[in-house]
Amino acid sequence: MKRHQEPPFGLRLPKELKKWVKMRAEMEDRSMNNLLINLIRQAMEREREQA
């Protein structure tokens, strides 16, 4: 069974941010995409808790 995949979302990051994301993803043994998704979800959760 195939999972539905969203079309790619092009995100341009400044070089220093991309370098940090890549380094952090490698440290956590995950993809850059997975890391960014988790960081955004954490930010959303913090925002909900403050509301």
Secondary structure, DSSP 8 states (H G I E B T S, - for coil): --------------HHHHHHHHHHHHHTTS-HHHHHHHHHHHHHHHHHHH-
